[in-house]
Amino acid sequence: MHSSNHPLSQPEDEQPILQIWGRASLEGEVRISGAKNSALAIMAGVLLCSDECRLQNVPILVDVTRMEQILEALGVKLNRQGNILDVDASNIGKSQAPYDLVSQMRASFFVIGPLLTRLGVASVPLPGGCAIGARPVDLHVRGLQAMGADVCIEHGMVHACVRGRRSRLQGAKIYLDYPSVGATETLMMAATLAEGETIIENAAQEPEVEDLANFCRAMGAQISGAGTNTILISGVDRLHETDYSIIPDRIEAGTFLVAGAITDSEISLYPVIPEHLAPVIAKLQEIGTQIVTDAPNRLRVVPGALRATDIETLPYPGFPTDMQAQFMALLAIAEGNSVISETVFENRLRHVAELNRMGADIRVKGNHAIVKGVPRLLGAPVMATDLRASAALVLAGLAAEGKTIVQGLHHLDRGYDNLEGKLSQLGAKLRRVTPQTQTSAKSSPIGQPNSQLSVCTSQLSPHQ
């Protein structure tokens, strides 16, 4: 059933690497896939509905495949054809999510809200995901408790049940100490089938929260204010079937905008929702790259001389933490000194060391990175440390002189739908190989001599 061709786990010596021959000019247009962070939350949201639903524009990603497996383990019937996912959650057989899957991916914790509000009971392991800092679940837990749930955490599991004979959550007024996307989405879903009215204050305003709200509304939920800092939900007795298309991925779109800027190339992107990219577009224009709106859902990159700027990551509508690493790669070759301040996650500057291996001049002080622009980057073997860091290293490889080898592609495959295929269509010279097959490869990217393909394995694993 799963159409994703990305392996979920492989022996270390069989994990693929990405070879990139830099300095190729890009041109053409690229199609942006559905939003990863919308898809994962909406897939959890199908648990609210006892009818069949169809989801369209679902990206092909490892994280999506994991969420499919979690839903199947709960008794949901799935049928996937390309980017269309048909879901039947009418007969949920279990209220406990499998530890081995949830522990690998943070977004899978979202199932606790829909399970609890529909069944009155849920057990979900504490989540995993990228090691980019502490992302505790206490905001989720306190919100569910405010709605009348008994919640306890023991042996790595979060157990929740609804008090009283009616086994139904009660509407509540909830103030979030921090505008957490995950907590906002969990509590909004839980409130759709609760009794009475729920108000979530200091809610996350990300487009993916609004997309989830629109999906729930399409099933008959009563939600207003999504996309602002106050969301109002009036509980209903049940939700009905719907056919819903997921919004384009603003982070994938932002990554391709940076790809155009960093390679001094003019490329077009579609479909996009430009207002979702407002802080990214503003920073690119500060740096010297023009972004032109050719149509309501199409953007074009017009490159220019790159100059330094300062960036501070913030919750939406501020500059997204998920674009910080990609912009660091770009600012590494911009003229002047830039300061990047990471305020959202405390452990999200580990790509600095890898960019410096490629000749960047970046120093870290606390949660700040001081980036001194250099004339050029040089290809090197590098290791991805998390999802967005992997994209930053690919972008750096596109701009670098010579050959870059990126390891840790399991991070990339969690969040980018066929990134290297899309870059190849634009003219990038790169390919994915496994260490065993690369030495016997007879072919190379167009215009590259075969002698460049032999890479000693000791060079591939400097961090292991």
Helices and strands as residue ranges (DSSP letters): G 12-14, E 17-21, E 28-31, H 36-45, G 46-48, E 52-56, H 62-73, E 77-81, E 84-88, H 99-102, G 106-111, H 112-119, E 121-125, H 138-146, E 149-154, E 157-162, E 173-175, H 181-192, E 197-201, H 207-218, E 222-224, E 230-234, E 243-245, H 250-262, E 267-270, G 274-277, H 278-287, E 290-295, E 298-302, E 311-312, G 321-323, H 324-331, E 337-341, H 351-357, E 361-365, E 368-372, E 381-383, H 387-399, E 403-407, H 409-415, H 419-425, E 429-433, H 435-438, G 450-453, H 457-460
